[in-house]
């Protein structure tokens, strides 16, 4: 009996998963910079509540935005192509809809206009 054939998507996922398992120091540092950038973006809404003058708050917002963007770009450059592909695929709208369809089991059937089926 032959093993089941992998689809192109499954083999691509396996290849990128293997690439991310063996992350080098630069890729790990890149991911760390991306996470730090995200934390700065999350912290932005708290700036208006700081006990600073309006001009200081405005300057701080601009500085945080510039630093967050610079950290993100540096992180992407350090992380590399394989890691960027892997994380981009996780956030792909098409793949997110497929995951949702897999959980509910009715998305594809509604899309095709047929009877409901499990995916």
C-alpha positions as CSV (number, residue, x, y, z in Angstrom):
1,X,0.0,0.0,0.0
2,X,1.4,3.4,-1.0
3,X,1.5,6.3,1.4
4,X,-1.0,9.1,0.5
5,X,0.4,11.8,-1.8
6,X,0.9,15.2,-0.3
7,X,-0.6,18.2,-1.9
8,X,1.5,21.1,-3.0
9,X,0.3,23.2,-0.1
10,X,1.0,20.5,2.4
11,X,4.5,19.9,1.1
12,X,5.1,23.7,1.1
13,X,3.9,23.9,4.7
14,X,6.2,21.1,5.7
15,X,9.2,22.7,4.0
16,X,8.5,26.1,5.7
17,X,7.9,24.4,9.0
18,X,11.2,22.6,8.8
19,X,12.9,25.9,7.9
20,X,11.4,27.7,10.9
21,X,12.3,24.8,13.3
22,X,16.0,25.5,12.5
23,X,15.9,29.3,13.1
24,X,19.3,30.9,13.3
25,X,20.3,33.6,15.8
26,X,19.5,36.3,13.2
27,X,16.0,34.9,12.5
28,X,15.3,34.7,16.2
29,X,16.5,38.3,16.7
30,X,14.3,39.3,13.8
31,X,11.2,37.7,15.3
32,X,12.1,39.4,18.6
33,X,12.2,42.8,16.9
34,X,8.8,42.1,15.2
35,X,7.3,41.2,18.6
36,X,8.8,44.4,20.2
37,X,7.4,46.5,17.3
38,X,4.0,45.0,17.9
39,X,4.2,45.8,21.6
40,X,5.0,49.4,20.8
41,X,1.9,49.6,18.6
42,X,-0.2,48.1,21.4
43,X,1.2,50.7,23.8
44,X,0.2,53.7,21.6
45,X,-3.3,54.1,22.9
46,X,-2.0,54.6,26.5
47,X,0.1,57.7,25.6
48,X,-2.7,60.2,25.8
49,X,-3.3,59.2,29.4
50,X,0.3,59.9,30.5
51,X,0.9,63.0,32.7
52,X,2.7,65.0,29.9
53,X,1.9,68.2,28.0
54,X,0.0,67.9,24.7
55,X,3.1,68.7,22.7
56,X,5.1,66.1,24.6
57,X,2.4,63.5,24.0
58,X,2.4,64.3,20.3
59,X,6.2,64.0,20.1
60,X,6.1,60.7,21.9
61,X,3.5,59.3,19.6
62,X,5.6,60.2,16.6
63,X,8.7,58.8,18.1
64,X,7.0,55.5,19.1
65,X,5.6,55.2,15.6
66,X,9.0,55.8,13.9
67,X,10.8,53.4,16.3
68,X,8.1,50.7,15.9
69,X,8.3,50.8,12.1
70,X,12.1,50.8,12.1
71,X,12.0,47.7,14.4
72,X,9.5,46.0,12.3
73,X,11.5,46.5,9.1
74,X,14.7,45.4,10.7
75,X,13.0,42.4,12.1
76,X,11.7,41.4,8.7
77,X,15.2,41.8,7.2
78,X,16.8,39.7,9.9
79,X,14.1,37.0,10.0
80,X,14.6,36.2,6.3
81,X,12.4,35.0,3.5
82,X,11.4,31.6,4.8
83,X,10.3,32.9,8.2
84,X,8.4,35.8,6.6
85,X,6.6,33.3,4.3
86,X,5.7,31.1,7.2
87,X,4.2,33.9,9.3
88,X,2.6,35.5,6.3
89,X,0.8,32.3,5.5
90,X,-0.6,32.1,9.0
91,X,-2.2,35.5,8.5
92,X,-3.4,34.9,5.0
93,X,-7.2,35.7,4.7
94,X,-7.7,32.6,2.5
95,X,-6.1,30.3,5.0
96,X,-8.0,31.9,7.9
97,X,-11.3,31.3,6.0
98,X,-10.2,27.7,5.4
99,X,-9.5,27.2,9.1
100,X,-12.9,28.7,10.0
101,X,-14.6,26.5,7.5
102,X,-12.9,23.5,9.0
103,X,-14.2,24.3,12.4
104,X,-17.8,25.0,11.4
105,X,-17.9,22.6,8.5
106,X,-20.5,24.6,6.6
107,X,-18.6,27.5,4.9
108,X,-17.7,25.6,1.7
109,X,-21.2,24.2,1.3
110,X,-22.7,27.7,1.6
111,X,-20.1,29.1,-0.8
112,X,-21.0,26.3,-3.4
113,X,-24.7,26.5,-2.7
114,X,-24.9,22.8,-1.9
115,X,-26.0,20.8,1.1
116,X,-24.0,21.2,4.3
117,X,-21.1,18.8,4.6
118,X,-18.2,18.2,7.0
119,X,-14.8,19.4,5.9
